[in-house]
Amino acid sequence: MTQFDPILDKLKDVVGVRGSMVVTGDGIVIASRLGHDLEEERVAAMASSVIRGTQNALEALGQGKFARYVLTAVHGKMVFVDVGPAFVVVLTEKNINLEATLLDIDAAARKVKAKGEIKIGG
């Protein structure tokens, strides 16, 4: 159990949230609370790809890093929030009220960031 598990547990209880994780830009999972139908390694790999691609594109355009990024797909959404050396990644159902859910996601991200230094690599 990690220090982030209670935060992710609470976020998973939000209507429309299918799961969440704290992951590095390289795809290393720090904490995870995904639904039974979601594979942790696959979600982490996708998150890493999206994070790196988006960051590279923004930097090439002189826009710096993103604070929050929402990817909308046919069957749901992925929300990425930068919390320092890692990211909170949240998977949602497609028909959620995203504005209301973003309040919960941002609150969870602030709590993850407030927990202190995120240790990567042991």
N, CA, C and O of each residue as an XYZ file, in Angstrom:
488
protein
N       0.851     -1.190      0.000
C       0.000      0.000      0.000
C       0.888      1.242      0.000
O       1.886      1.305      0.717
N       0.512      2.223     -0.809
C       1.288      3.458     -0.879
C       0.534      4.586     -0.176
O      -0.635      4.442      0.183
N       1.209      5.680      0.007
C       0.590      6.845      0.633
C      -0.512      7.452     -0.244
O      -1.322      8.250      0.229
N      -0.534      7.070     -1.515
C      -1.516      7.627     -2.452
C      -2.773      6.772     -2.582
O      -3.770      7.233     -3.137
N      -2.747      5.550     -2.089
C      -3.888      4.639     -2.250
C      -5.197      5.200     -1.700
O      -6.219      5.088     -2.377
N      -5.218      5.798     -0.507
C      -6.495      6.345     -0.017
C      -7.061      7.448     -0.923
O      -8.277      7.571     -1.069
N      -6.184      8.240     -1.523
C      -6.626      9.302     -2.425
C      -7.243      8.689     -3.678
O      -8.298      9.125     -4.138
N      -6.574      7.670     -4.227
C      -7.079      7.017     -5.429
C      -8.350      6.226     -5.142
O      -9.239      6.148     -5.991
N      -8.441      5.638     -3.944
C      -9.657      4.915     -3.555
C     -10.859      5.860     -3.547
O     -11.932      5.516     -4.042
N     -10.670      7.041     -2.987
C     -11.761      8.028     -2.926
C     -12.139      8.501     -4.326
O     -13.317      8.692     -4.628
N     -11.140      8.685     -5.170
C     -11.402      9.125     -6.537
C     -12.155      8.060     -7.323
O     -13.004      8.388     -8.152
N     -11.857      6.802     -7.073
C     -12.526      5.707     -7.786
C     -14.023      5.646     -7.432
O     -14.818      5.099     -8.196
N     -14.401      6.206     -6.278
C     -15.801      6.233     -5.867
C     -16.610      7.331     -6.556
O     -17.834      7.363     -6.433
N     -15.938      8.232     -7.283
C     -16.636      9.304     -7.994
C     -17.389      8.686     -9.176
O     -16.834      7.883     -9.926
N     -18.632      9.063     -9.329
C     -19.471      8.523    -10.413
C     -18.798      8.780    -11.761
O     -18.416      9.906    -12.078
N     -18.663      7.718    -12.541
C     -18.090      7.831    -13.876
C     -16.597      7.572    -13.954
O     -16.048      7.456    -15.050
N     -15.928      7.481    -12.812
C     -14.488      7.208    -12.808
C     -14.283      5.698    -12.831
O     -14.796      4.981    -11.972
N     -13.534      5.222    -13.812
C     -13.258      3.791    -13.964
C     -11.980      3.373    -13.248
O     -11.791      2.192    -12.957
N     -11.114      4.315    -12.966
C      -9.878      3.995    -12.277
C      -8.910      5.156    -12.363
O      -9.111      6.101    -13.125
N      -7.848      5.066    -11.562
C      -6.853      6.129    -11.564
C      -5.507      5.557    -11.139
O      -5.417      4.476    -10.557
N      -4.479      6.314    -11.447
C      -3.137      5.899    -11.055
C      -2.233      7.110    -10.939
O      -2.509      8.175    -11.491
N      -1.147      6.919    -10.209
C      -0.053      7.877    -10.186
C       1.071      7.185    -10.940
O       1.492      6.088    -10.574
N       1.552      7.827    -11.988
C       2.515      7.203    -12.890
C       3.563      8.231    -13.314
O       3.274      9.423    -13.417
N       4.775      7.755    -13.556
C       5.815      8.656    -14.055
C       5.631      8.853    -15.553
O       4.887      8.117    -16.201
N       6.304      9.836    -16.084
C       6.273     10.057    -17.525
C       6.840      8.883    -18.303
O       6.547      8.718    -19.488
N       7.654      8.064    -17.640
C       8.237      6.872    -18.265
C       7.336      5.655    -18.147
O       7.676      4.586    -18.653
N       6.188      5.800    -17.483
C       5.253      4.690    -17.362
C       5.446      3.823    -16.133
O       4.865      2.740    -16.049
N       6.246      4.271    -15.181
C       6.426      3.521    -13.941
C       5.250      3.821    -13.019
O       4.983      4.977    -12.693
N       4.554      2.772    -12.605
C       3.382      2.936    -11.747
C       3.822      3.103    -10.303
O       4.546      2.267     -9.762
N       3.377      4.189     -9.685
C       3.676      4.457     -8.275
C       2.528      3.960     -7.407
O       2.751      3.393     -6.338
N       1.301      4.173     -7.871
C       0.103      3.694     -7.173
C      -0.987      3.533     -8.217
O      -1.010      4.249     -9.218
N      -1.893      2.589     -7.979
C      -2.910      2.314     -8.974
C      -4.182      1.784     -8.333
O      -4.140      0.951     -7.428
N      -5.308      2.280     -8.815
C      -6.628      1.785     -8.436
C      -7.478      1.754     -9.699
O      -8.262      2.666     -9.962
N      -7.309      0.693    -10.470
C      -8.021      0.560    -11.729
C      -9.149     -0.441    -11.597
O      -9.087     -1.357    -10.776
N     -10.174     -0.266    -12.405
C     -11.257     -1.235    -12.453
C     -10.744     -2.578    -12.937
O      -9.685     -2.657    -13.559
N     -11.490     -3.630    -12.652
C     -11.053     -4.982    -12.985
C     -10.871     -5.197    -14.487
O     -10.165     -6.120    -14.895
N     -11.490     -4.369    -15.303
C     -11.385     -4.517    -16.755
C     -10.216     -3.746    -17.362
O     -10.051     -3.742    -18.582
N      -9.408     -3.098    -16.538
C      -8.287     -2.300    -17.024
C      -6.962     -2.936    -16.607
O      -6.770     -3.273    -15.439
N      -6.054     -3.097    -17.562
C      -4.746     -3.684    -17.292
C      -3.746     -2.585    -16.937
O      -3.515     -1.667    -17.724
N      -3.157     -2.688    -15.747
C      -2.266     -1.657    -15.241
C      -1.110     -1.355    -16.202
O      -0.837     -0.189    -16.489
N      -0.439     -2.380    -16.693
C       0.712     -2.160    -17.577
C       0.297     -1.472    -18.873
O       1.004     -0.597    -19.371
N      -0.839     -1.866    -19.411
C      -1.314     -1.270    -20.661
C      -1.693      0.191    -20.447
O      -1.357      1.044    -21.269
N      -2.386      0.486    -19.357
C      -2.776      1.874    -19.066
C      -1.534      2.725    -18.829
O      -1.459      3.855    -19.309
N      -0.566      2.197    -18.099
C       0.669      2.935    -17.824
C       1.446      3.214    -19.110
O       1.982      4.307    -19.290
N       1.505      2.226    -20.000
C       2.213      2.413    -21.270
C       1.530      3.480    -22.122
O       2.194      4.328    -22.719
N       0.195      3.430    -22.172
C      -0.533      4.438    -22.944
C      -0.337      5.813    -22.327
O      -0.106      6.794    -23.034
N      -0.430      5.876    -21.008
C      -0.244      7.159    -20.326
C       1.135      7.736    -20.638
O       1.258      8.924    -20.935
N       2.150      6.915    -20.573
C       3.507      7.363    -20.864
C       3.612      7.908    -22.280
O       4.214      8.957    -22.508
N       3.024      7.192    -23.226
C       3.072      7.622    -24.621
C       2.369      8.970    -24.815
O       2.888      9.853    -25.497
N       1.203      9.120    -24.219
C       0.453     10.375    -24.345
C       1.196     11.520    -23.660
O       1.304     12.615    -24.211
N       1.702     11.261    -22.465
C       2.411     12.305    -21.720
C       3.639     12.773    -22.491
O       3.834     13.974    -22.676
N       4.461     11.843    -22.938
C       5.683     12.218    -23.666
C       5.358     12.937    -24.968
O       5.957     13.967    -25.279
N       4.407     12.394    -25.732
C       4.057     13.014    -27.004
C       3.508     14.414    -26.835
O       3.869     15.325    -27.580
N       2.639     14.584    -25.860
C       2.047     15.901    -25.615
C       3.093     16.888    -25.124
O       3.134     18.034    -25.572
N       3.940     16.444    -24.200
C       4.991     17.337    -23.698
C       5.951     17.749    -24.811
O       6.314     18.920    -24.918
N       6.359     16.791    -25.635
C       7.273     17.108    -26.738
C       6.646     18.108    -27.705
O       7.310     19.051    -28.135
N       5.382     17.913    -28.048
C       4.698     18.829    -28.961
C       4.576     20.224    -28.357
O       4.819     21.219    -29.041
N       4.205     20.303    -27.090
C       4.067     21.605    -26.442
C       5.403     22.328    -26.355
O       5.479     23.533    -26.597
N       6.461     21.591    -26.009
C       7.788     22.206    -25.925
C       8.256     22.691    -27.296
O       8.867     23.755    -27.400
N       7.974     21.921    -28.348
C       8.358     22.320    -29.700
C       7.640     23.606    -30.120
O       8.168     24.388    -30.911
N       6.446     23.816    -29.590
C       5.674     25.019    -29.898
C       5.964     26.166    -28.927
O       5.378     27.243    -29.038
N       6.866     25.929    -27.983
C       7.207     26.963    -27.013
C       6.141     27.178    -25.959
O       6.071     28.256    -25.368
N       5.306     26.177    -25.708
C       4.208     26.307    -24.756
C       4.541     25.776    -23.366
O       3.731     25.914    -22.449
N       5.703     25.179    -23.191
C       6.065     24.625    -21.892
C       5.339     23.318    -21.626
O       4.926     22.626    -22.557
N       5.185     22.983    -20.347
C       4.539     21.731    -19.943
C       3.036     21.940    -19.779
O       2.567     23.065    -19.611
N       2.292     20.838    -19.832
C       0.860     20.966    -19.571
C       0.589     20.788    -18.081
O       1.308     20.069    -17.387
N      -0.456     21.451    -17.600
C      -0.893     21.292    -16.218
C      -1.922     20.172    -16.133
O      -1.880     19.331    -15.235
N      -2.850     20.182    -17.095
C      -3.883     19.145    -17.178
C      -4.208     18.929    -18.647
O      -4.284     19.877    -19.428
N      -4.398     17.670    -19.009
C      -4.686     17.307    -20.389
C      -5.821     16.296    -20.386
O      -5.791     15.326    -19.629
N      -6.826     16.519    -21.233
C      -7.952     15.595    -21.335
C      -7.958     14.988    -22.734
O      -8.008     15.705    -23.733
N      -7.906     13.669    -22.791
C      -7.971     12.932    -24.046
C      -9.358     12.307    -24.138
O      -9.757     11.536    -23.265
N     -10.078     12.636    -25.183
C     -11.428     12.099    -25.360
C     -11.390     11.046    -26.450
O     -10.999     11.328    -27.583
N     -11.798      9.827    -26.105
C     -11.846      8.716    -27.054
C     -13.301      8.299    -27.244
O     -14.194      8.843    -26.595
N     -13.534      7.361    -28.107
C     -14.885      6.910    -28.405
C     -15.574      6.329    -27.168
O     -16.763      6.563    -26.953
N     -14.831      5.574    -26.356
C     -15.455      4.872    -25.240
C     -15.136      5.469    -23.862
O     -15.475      4.869    -22.842
N     -14.503      6.616    -23.820
C     -14.215      7.227    -22.531
C     -13.187      8.331    -22.635
O     -12.789      8.738    -23.727
N     -12.770      8.801    -21.489
C     -11.803      9.890    -21.428
C     -10.639      9.495    -20.519
O     -10.788      8.673    -19.615
N      -9.488     10.095    -20.777
C      -8.340      9.988    -19.883
C      -7.946     11.408    -19.514
O      -7.812     12.275    -20.378
N      -7.763     11.632    -18.231
C      -7.362     12.942    -17.745
C      -5.980     12.792    -17.115
O      -5.754     11.903    -16.293
N      -5.065     13.666    -17.507
C      -3.693     13.645    -17.020
C      -3.433     14.951    -16.286
O      -3.669     16.028    -16.833
N      -2.945     14.865    -15.037
C      -2.636     16.058    -14.264
C      -1.197     15.951    -13.782
O      -0.824     14.973    -13.134
N      -0.394     16.954    -14.098
C       1.007     16.991    -13.697
C       1.091     17.297    -12.202
O       0.563     18.310    -11.743
N       1.754     16.425    -11.446
C       1.924     16.634     -9.998
C       3.404     16.622     -9.624
O       3.773     16.164     -8.543
N       4.238     17.122    -10.512
C       5.671     17.163    -10.215
C       6.417     16.145    -11.051
O       6.349     16.183    -12.280
N       7.120     15.246    -10.411
C       7.849     14.245    -11.193
C       6.941     13.133    -11.715
O       7.408     12.222    -12.399
N       5.667     13.200    -11.403
C       4.722     12.158    -11.818
C       3.421     12.810    -12.262
O       3.286     14.033    -12.269
N       2.464     11.957    -12.633
C       1.173     12.416    -13.143
C       0.063     11.596    -12.512
O       0.216     10.395    -12.288
N      -1.062     12.251    -12.226
C      -2.273     11.538    -11.862
C      -3.007     11.296    -13.177
O      -3.259     12.228    -13.941
N      -3.347     10.032    -13.431
C      -4.055      9.655    -14.649
C      -5.391      9.045    -14.235
O      -5.437      8.120    -13.424
N      -6.468      9.569    -14.796
C      -7.809      9.110    -14.440
C      -8.538      8.679    -15.710
O      -8.565      9.405    -16.703
N      -9.120      7.496    -15.659
C      -9.921      6.991    -16.775
C     -11.382      7.116    -16.395
O     -11.777      6.748    -15.289
N     -12.187      7.637    -17.317
C     -13.603      7.858    -17.036
C     -14.477      7.217    -18.103
O     -14.013      6.848    -19.181
N     -15.743      7.096    -17.772
C     -16.730      6.676    -18.757
C     -16.936      7.812    -19.752
O     -16.586      8.959    -19.473
N     -17.501      7.495    -20.904
C     -17.619      8.513    -21.954
C     -18.667      9.570    -21.680
O     -18.518     10.698    -22.150
N     -19.725      9.260    -20.937
C     -20.831     10.191    -20.774
C     -20.869     10.893    -19.419
O     -21.945     11.279    -18.960
N     -19.743     11.063    -18.785
C     -19.736     11.736    -17.486
C     -19.874     13.247    -17.661
O     -19.651     13.784    -18.746
N     -20.240     13.911    -16.588
C     -20.216     15.370    -16.535
C     -18.773     15.741    -16.198
O     -18.392     15.781    -15.028
N     -17.987     16.010    -17.216
C     -16.556     16.201    -17.019
C     -16.240     17.399    -16.130
O     -15.305     17.338    -15.331
N     -16.989     18.471    -16.252
C     -16.703     19.661    -15.435
C     -16.774     19.336    -13.939
O     -15.892     19.729    -13.175
N     -17.808     18.628    -13.527
C     -17.940     18.259    -12.118
C     -16.840     17.279    -11.707
O     -16.276     17.391    -10.618
N     -16.545     16.333    -12.570
C     -15.528     15.328    -12.256
C     -14.139     15.951    -12.181
O     -13.304     15.518    -11.386
N     -13.891     16.966    -13.005
C     -12.581     17.626    -12.968
C     -12.310     18.261    -11.609
O     -11.158     18.331    -11.180
N     -13.349     18.721    -10.932
C     -13.158     19.273     -9.588
C     -12.606     18.198     -8.654
O     -11.687     18.458     -7.877
N     -13.169     16.991     -8.730
C     -12.691     15.881     -7.903
C     -11.288     15.450     -8.307
O     -10.459     15.148     -7.449
N     -11.018     15.420     -9.601
C      -9.697     15.017    -10.087
C      -8.640     16.020     -9.653
O      -7.573     15.636     -9.177
N      -8.934     17.304     -9.816
C      -7.971     18.331     -9.400
C      -7.725     18.301     -7.898
O      -6.596     18.505     -7.453
N      -8.773     18.050     -7.108
C      -8.609     17.951     -5.655
C      -7.707     16.763     -5.307
O      -6.838     16.877     -4.442
N      -7.911     15.633     -5.974
C      -7.066     14.460     -5.737
C      -5.623     14.746     -6.133
O      -4.696     14.353     -5.424
N      -5.429     15.422     -7.248
C      -4.074     15.757     -7.698
C      -3.369     16.671     -6.694
O      -2.181     16.501     -6.419
N      -4.103     17.635     -6.154
C      -3.511     18.518     -5.132
C      -3.094     17.720     -3.896
O      -2.048     17.985     -3.304
N      -3.916     16.742     -3.511
C      -3.592     15.908     -2.350
C      -2.368     15.044     -2.622
O      -1.521     14.875     -1.745
N      -2.270     14.498     -3.826
C      -1.085     13.704     -4.183
C       0.151     14.581     -4.117
O       1.172     14.180     -3.556
N       0.068     15.760     -4.677
C       1.219     16.675     -4.677
C       1.575     17.112     -3.258
O       2.753     17.275     -2.941
N       0.566     17.303     -2.397
C       0.795     17.753     -1.024
C       1.401     16.672     -0.130
O       1.945     16.982      0.931
N       1.312     15.406     -0.548
C       1.871     14.316      0.249
C       3.380     14.403      0.358
O       4.001     13.703      1.157
N       3.954     15.264     -0.447
C       5.399     15.417     -0.384
C       6.065     14.815     -1.594
O       5.436     14.576     -2.625
N       7.342     14.576     -1.447
C       8.156     14.083     -2.554
C       7.663     12.725     -3.042
O       7.465     11.794     -2.261
N       7.473     12.642     -4.338
C       7.105     11.376     -4.953
C       8.400     10.644     -5.250
O       9.230     11.122     -6.023
N       8.569      9.487     -4.635
C       9.801      8.725     -4.807
C       9.692      7.835     -6.029
O       8.761      7.041     -6.163
N      10.660      7.984     -6.912
C      10.701      7.199     -8.129
C      11.919      6.284     -8.073
O      13.036      6.737     -7.826
N      11.695      4.999     -8.303
C      12.797      4.054     -8.391
C      13.293      3.556     -7.051
O      14.481      3.269     -6.905
N      12.409      3.446     -6.067
C      12.751      2.780     -4.832
C      13.164      3.682     -3.750
O      13.479      3.225     -2.651
